[in-house]
């Protein structure tokens, strides 16, 4: 049997000439017309099409979203969003983190017309879950972008290495090896996220 084509699991990057780049409304309509794909846009206006995840990554992300949402409903200070949600960052990029949390104080500043489009804000918290074939350098660059655009706390989970990288404003990323849990610091005060199911395969 032939080995799987690794390129099929990598994002597709489409570089657009300056005259062909879409404004926010056009990009939203483009994504709506191609709803079967998870599409992001970088700060230069180029398009990035993300491949579907494998089964284990999808299971892990579902577990993480479930635990975050249970905490958020009990806490009441903010709302959890899944990987289908687009956020229009201050630098012009539109990103869809695997999970995000936004405080109700931020959401209250949105106009009603904004709420059914890509949200024009940087989440307070983002989580990215690395798939086996993800490029660690590209993921780190994305996390650095989140931080530079106002995200207050970011977690990059790398199951293959049982590693977490934590991104906070004005500090270098911190790396934790095989932590059993993560606490939410002051951003997600009261959250204790169990990672034991994330480190081990379940399928």
C-alpha positions as CSV (number, residue, x, y, z in Angstrom):
1,X,0.0,0.0,0.0
2,X,1.3,3.4,-0.9
3,X,2.1,5.9,1.9
4,X,-0.4,8.6,2.4
5,X,0.3,11.8,0.5
6,X,1.6,14.2,3.2
7,X,0.7,17.3,1.1
8,X,-3.0,16.4,1.4
9,X,-2.8,17.1,5.1
10,X,-1.1,20.5,4.8
11,X,-2.8,23.9,4.3
12,X,-3.0,25.2,0.8
13,X,-1.7,28.7,0.4
14,X,-3.1,30.9,-2.4
15,X,-1.1,34.1,-3.0
16,X,-3.3,36.8,-4.6
17,X,-2.0,39.7,-6.6
18,X,-2.8,43.0,-4.8
19,X,-5.5,43.9,-7.3
20,X,-7.4,40.7,-6.6
21,X,-7.4,40.7,-2.9
22,X,-10.8,40.7,-1.3
23,X,-12.2,43.2,1.2
24,X,-13.9,41.9,4.4
25,X,-17.4,41.5,2.8
26,X,-16.0,39.8,-0.3
27,X,-13.9,37.4,1.8
28,X,-17.0,36.5,4.0
29,X,-19.0,35.8,0.9
30,X,-16.2,33.7,-0.6
31,X,-16.1,31.6,2.6
32,X,-19.9,31.2,2.6
33,X,-19.8,30.1,-1.0
34,X,-17.1,27.5,-0.1
35,X,-18.6,26.4,3.2
36,X,-17.2,22.9,2.9
37,X,-13.7,24.3,3.5
38,X,-12.1,25.9,6.6
39,X,-10.6,29.1,5.1
40,X,-8.3,31.6,6.8
41,X,-6.7,34.8,5.4
42,X,-3.4,36.2,6.5
43,X,-2.5,39.9,7.0
44,X,-1.4,40.2,3.4
45,X,-4.8,39.2,2.1
46,X,-3.6,35.7,0.9
47,X,-5.9,32.7,1.3
48,X,-5.1,29.6,3.4
49,X,-7.3,26.6,3.0
50,X,-7.1,24.2,5.9
51,X,-7.5,20.4,5.4
52,X,-9.9,18.3,7.5
53,X,-8.4,16.7,10.6
54,X,-7.9,13.1,11.3
55,X,-10.0,11.1,13.7
56,X,-7.8,11.4,16.8
57,X,-7.3,15.2,16.3
58,X,-11.1,15.6,15.9
59,X,-11.8,13.6,19.0
60,X,-9.2,15.5,21.0
61,X,-10.6,18.9,19.9
62,X,-14.2,17.8,20.7
63,X,-13.0,16.9,24.3
64,X,-11.3,20.2,24.7
65,X,-14.3,22.2,23.4
66,X,-16.7,20.3,25.7
67,X,-14.6,20.9,28.8
68,X,-14.1,24.6,28.0
69,X,-17.8,25.1,27.3
70,X,-18.9,23.4,30.6
71,X,-16.5,25.7,32.5
72,X,-17.7,28.8,30.6
73,X,-21.4,28.1,31.1
74,X,-20.8,27.8,34.9
75,X,-18.5,30.8,35.0
76,X,-20.7,33.1,32.9
77,X,-18.1,35.7,32.1
78,X,-17.6,34.8,28.4
79,X,-18.5,32.6,25.5
80,X,-16.6,29.7,23.9
81,X,-16.3,29.4,20.1
82,X,-15.3,26.4,18.0
83,X,-13.0,26.1,15.0
84,X,-15.7,27.2,12.5
85,X,-15.7,30.7,13.9
86,X,-13.7,33.4,12.1
87,X,-12.1,36.3,13.9
88,X,-11.0,39.4,12.0
89,X,-7.8,40.5,13.8
90,X,-6.6,44.1,14.0
91,X,-3.8,43.3,11.5
92,X,-6.4,42.4,8.9
93,X,-5.9,38.6,9.1
94,X,-9.0,36.4,9.6
95,X,-8.2,33.4,11.8
96,X,-10.2,30.4,13.1
97,X,-8.5,29.0,16.2
98,X,-9.5,25.4,17.2
99,X,-11.1,26.9,20.3
100,X,-11.5,30.5,21.6
101,X,-13.1,32.3,24.5
102,X,-14.3,35.9,24.4
103,X,-15.4,37.9,27.4
104,X,-18.9,39.3,27.5
105,X,-17.4,42.7,27.9
106,X,-15.8,42.4,24.5
107,X,-18.9,40.9,22.9
108,X,-21.1,43.8,24.3
109,X,-19.1,46.3,22.2
110,X,-20.1,44.5,18.9
111,X,-22.9,45.9,16.7
112,X,-25.7,43.5,15.9
113,X,-24.6,43.4,12.3
114,X,-21.2,42.1,13.3
115,X,-22.5,39.0,15.2
116,X,-23.4,37.0,12.1
117,X,-20.1,37.8,10.3
118,X,-16.5,37.2,11.2
119,X,-16.2,38.8,14.6
120,X,-14.0,41.9,14.4
121,X,-11.9,41.3,17.5
122,X,-9.1,39.3,19.0
123,X,-10.4,36.7,21.4
124,X,-9.2,36.9,25.0
125,X,-8.1,33.3,24.8
126,X,-7.2,30.9,21.9
127,X,-6.3,27.3,21.7
128,X,-4.6,25.5,18.8
129,X,-4.3,21.7,18.7
130,X,-1.5,20.4,16.5
131,X,-2.2,17.6,14.1
132,X,0.5,15.1,13.4
133,X,1.6,16.7,10.2
134,X,1.3,20.3,11.3
135,X,4.4,22.5,10.9
136,X,5.5,23.6,14.4
137,X,7.2,26.7,13.0
138,X,3.9,27.8,11.3
139,X,1.9,27.1,14.4
140,X,4.3,29.1,16.5
141,X,4.0,32.0,14.0
142,X,0.2,31.9,14.3
143,X,0.3,31.9,18.1
144,X,2.7,34.9,18.0
145,X,0.3,36.6,15.6
146,X,-2.6,36.1,18.1
147,X,-0.5,37.5,20.9
148,X,0.6,40.6,18.8
149,X,-3.0,41.3,18.0
150,X,-4.2,41.4,21.7
151,X,-5.0,37.8,22.7
152,X,-4.3,37.6,26.4
153,X,-3.7,33.9,26.7
154,X,-2.8,31.3,24.1
155,X,-2.3,27.5,24.4
156,X,-0.7,25.4,21.7
157,X,-1.1,21.7,22.4
158,X,1.2,19.3,20.7
159,X,0.0,15.7,21.4
160,X,2.8,14.0,19.5
161,X,5.3,15.5,22.0
162,X,2.9,15.7,25.0
163,X,3.8,19.4,25.1
164,X,2.0,22.7,25.8
165,X,3.3,26.1,24.8
166,X,1.8,29.0,26.6
167,X,1.7,32.5,25.1
168,X,1.1,35.6,27.2
169,X,1.6,39.3,26.4
170,X,5.1,40.8,26.7
171,X,6.7,37.5,27.7
172,X,8.5,34.7,25.9
173,X,6.4,31.5,25.4
174,X,6.6,29.0,28.2
175,X,6.8,25.2,27.5
176,X,5.4,22.5,29.7
177,X,6.2,18.8,29.1
178,X,3.3,16.4,29.6
179,X,1.3,18.4,32.1
180,X,-1.7,16.5,33.5
181,X,-3.7,19.7,33.6
182,X,-3.7,23.4,32.8
183,X,-5.1,26.3,34.8
184,X,-6.6,29.3,33.2
185,X,-4.5,32.0,35.0
186,X,-6.3,35.3,35.5
187,X,-7.9,35.2,32.0
188,X,-9.8,32.0,32.5
189,X,-9.9,32.1,36.3
190,X,-11.2,28.9,37.9
191,X,-10.6,26.7,34.8
192,X,-8.7,23.5,35.4
193,X,-8.4,21.7,32.1
194,X,-7.7,17.9,32.3
195,X,-5.2,16.9,29.6
196,X,-4.8,13.2,30.4
197,X,-7.3,12.2,27.7
198,X,-5.5,14.5,25.2
199,X,-2.1,12.9,25.6
200,X,-3.3,9.3,24.9
201,X,-5.0,8.0,21.8
202,X,-8.6,6.8,22.3
203,X,-9.6,5.4,18.9
